[in-house]
């Protein structure tokens, strides 16, 4: 199949649903790896009663590094509705992310999301073939490259229209990841066709 959904989430923390972290913003783009078409497929701010949140959730990293606010989350679409939309969109389809173990492994595989889809290779791992991470280890290897670095190096013409700034919002990050994936497809590093 040459249609792949690229998913990104913005969350209250890095530990995942089992540790009490929540998805606050989800963006999904549909990519055709043959034509190179990248289209927004879904984007929602997830609504919660933020008045019940503890200090850590109210001061999550995302609130200081994007334009997402507590009021946006308070006014967002209830998680039950968003998770149902996402499950329906991705059911039986092929999807990936820039860091699959984070988005899918820590969040989207758990309730209320419980997404059931076929996972394509991780874009971040594939990007590491061409882009070094920020940290070098004693053996000379590097950490995984951040999306912003991979995008700026692999997509210098800025096809996602970021204008040099990663917004740390789910849809714009999914768009950037999708264009990184397409560059990797064109370079023969990422599969053009993924089977379910």
C-alpha positions as CSV (number, residue, x, y, z in Angstrom):
1,X,0.0,0.0,0.0
2,X,1.4,3.4,-0.9
3,X,-1.0,5.4,1.4
4,X,0.5,5.9,4.9
5,X,-1.0,7.9,7.8
6,X,1.7,9.9,9.7
7,X,0.6,10.6,13.3
8,X,1.9,13.1,15.9
9,X,0.8,13.7,19.4
10,X,1.5,16.4,21.9
11,X,1.2,15.2,25.5
12,X,1.4,16.2,29.2
13,X,4.5,14.1,29.7
14,X,7.0,11.5,28.3
15,X,6.0,8.5,30.4
16,X,2.7,7.6,28.7
17,X,-0.8,6.6,29.6
18,X,0.2,4.0,32.2
19,X,1.9,6.8,34.2
20,X,-1.1,9.1,33.9
21,X,0.1,11.3,30.9
22,X,-2.5,12.5,28.4
23,X,-2.7,13.2,24.7
24,X,-3.6,16.9,24.4
25,X,-3.2,17.5,20.6
26,X,-3.3,15.0,17.8
27,X,-2.5,15.5,14.1
28,X,-2.7,13.0,11.3
29,X,-1.7,13.5,7.7
30,X,-2.2,11.1,4.7
31,X,0.8,10.5,2.5
32,X,0.8,9.0,-0.9
33,X,4.4,7.7,-1.3
34,X,4.0,7.4,-5.1
35,X,2.6,10.9,-5.9
36,X,4.2,12.7,-3.0
37,X,0.9,14.1,-1.9
38,X,0.7,15.1,1.8
39,X,-2.7,16.1,3.0
40,X,-4.0,16.9,6.5
41,X,-6.4,14.1,7.5
42,X,-7.3,15.0,11.2
43,X,-6.4,17.5,13.8
44,X,-8.0,18.1,17.2
45,X,-7.1,19.5,20.6
46,X,-8.3,17.0,23.1
47,X,-10.6,18.4,25.9
48,X,-10.2,17.7,29.6
49,X,-11.3,19.2,32.8
50,X,-8.0,21.0,33.5
51,X,-9.3,22.3,36.9
52,X,-8.7,18.8,38.3
53,X,-5.1,18.6,37.1
54,X,-2.1,18.6,39.3
55,X,0.8,21.1,39.1
56,X,2.8,18.9,36.7
57,X,0.0,18.6,34.1
58,X,-0.8,22.3,34.3
59,X,2.8,23.1,33.7
60,X,3.6,20.5,31.1
61,X,6.5,21.2,28.7
62,X,4.1,21.7,25.7
63,X,2.4,24.7,27.3
64,X,5.8,26.6,27.5
65,X,7.0,25.6,24.1
66,X,4.0,26.0,21.8
67,X,0.9,28.2,21.5
68,X,-1.3,25.4,23.1
69,X,-2.9,26.7,26.3
70,X,-4.8,25.3,29.2
71,X,-7.9,27.2,27.9
72,X,-7.5,25.4,24.5
73,X,-7.5,22.1,26.3
74,X,-10.4,23.0,28.5
75,X,-12.4,24.0,25.4
76,X,-11.2,21.0,23.3
77,X,-13.2,18.1,22.0
78,X,-13.8,15.4,24.6
79,X,-11.2,12.6,24.6
80,X,-14.0,10.0,24.0
81,X,-14.9,11.7,20.7
82,X,-11.4,12.3,19.5
83,X,-10.2,8.8,20.3
84,X,-13.2,7.3,18.5
85,X,-12.4,9.4,15.4
86,X,-8.8,8.4,15.5
87,X,-9.6,4.7,15.9
88,X,-12.0,4.8,13.0
89,X,-9.6,6.7,10.7
90,X,-6.6,4.4,11.4
91,X,-8.5,1.1,11.7
92,X,-6.9,-1.4,9.3
93,X,-4.8,1.2,7.7
94,X,-1.0,1.7,7.7
95,X,0.4,4.4,10.0
96,X,3.7,5.5,11.4
97,X,5.2,8.4,13.4
98,X,8.4,10.1,14.1
99,X,9.1,8.0,17.2
100,X,6.6,5.1,17.0
101,X,7.5,3.8,20.5
102,X,6.4,7.2,21.9
103,X,3.2,8.0,20.0
104,X,1.9,4.5,19.6
105,X,3.8,2.6,22.3
106,X,3.1,4.9,25.2
107,X,-0.2,6.5,24.2
108,X,-2.2,5.4,21.2
109,X,-2.2,1.6,22.0
110,X,-3.8,2.3,25.4
111,X,-7.4,3.1,26.3
112,X,-9.1,5.4,25.6
113,X,-7.3,5.4,22.3
114,X,-6.8,1.7,21.7
115,X,-5.7,2.2,18.1
116,X,-5.6,-0.9,15.9
117,X,-3.6,-0.3,12.7
118,X,-0.6,-1.7,10.9
119,X,2.6,0.1,11.8
120,X,5.0,1.1,9.1
121,X,8.7,1.6,10.0
122,X,9.6,4.4,12.4
123,X,10.5,7.6,10.4
124,X,13.0,8.7,13.1
125,X,15.0,5.5,12.9
126,X,15.1,5.7,9.1
127,X,16.2,9.4,9.3
128,X,19.1,8.4,11.5
129,X,20.7,6.8,8.4
130,X,21.3,10.3,7.1
131,X,21.0,12.6,10.1
132,X,23.0,12.4,13.4
133,X,21.5,13.1,16.7
134,X,22.6,15.9,19.0
135,X,24.5,13.6,21.4
136,X,27.6,11.5,20.6
137,X,28.2,8.4,22.6
138,X,31.6,6.9,23.5
139,X,31.4,4.4,20.7
140,X,30.9,7.2,18.1
141,X,27.2,6.6,17.5
142,X,24.7,9.4,18.1
143,X,21.3,9.7,19.7
144,X,18.2,9.8,17.5
145,X,17.9,13.0,15.6
146,X,15.1,15.4,16.7
147,X,12.4,16.0,14.1
148,X,13.4,19.7,13.7
149,X,17.0,18.7,12.8
150,X,16.0,15.9,10.4
151,X,13.4,18.2,8.7
152,X,15.9,21.1,8.3
153,X,18.6,18.9,6.9
154,X,16.5,16.6,4.7
155,X,13.8,19.1,3.5
156,X,15.7,22.4,2.9
157,X,13.0,23.7,0.6
158,X,10.6,23.7,3.6
159,X,7.7,21.8,1.9
160,X,5.7,21.8,5.1
161,X,5.9,25.6,5.3
162,X,7.4,25.8,8.8
163,X,9.5,28.9,7.9
164,X,12.3,27.7,10.1
165,X,10.3,27.2,13.3
166,X,9.0,24.0,14.7
167,X,5.7,24.9,16.2
168,X,5.4,21.8,18.5
169,X,1.8,21.3,17.4
170,X,0.7,17.9,16.3
171,X,-0.5,18.7,12.8
172,X,2.5,20.8,11.8
173,X,4.9,18.1,13.3
174,X,3.0,15.4,11.4
175,X,3.4,17.4,8.2
176,X,7.1,17.8,8.8
177,X,7.6,14.1,9.6
178,X,5.6,13.2,6.5
179,X,8.0,15.2,4.3
180,X,11.0,13.7,6.0
181,X,9.5,10.3,5.2
182,X,9.0,11.2,1.6
183,X,12.6,12.4,1.3
184,X,13.7,9.0,2.7
185,X,11.4,7.2,0.3
186,X,12.9,9.1,-2.6
187,X,16.4,8.3,-1.3
188,X,15.6,4.5,-1.1
189,X,15.9,4.5,2.7
190,X,12.2,4.1,3.5
191,X,9.9,1.7,1.7
192,X,7.7,3.2,-0.9
193,X,5.2,0.4,-0.4
194,X,4.3,-1.0,3.0
195,X,2.1,-4.1,3.3
196,X,-0.3,-4.7,6.0
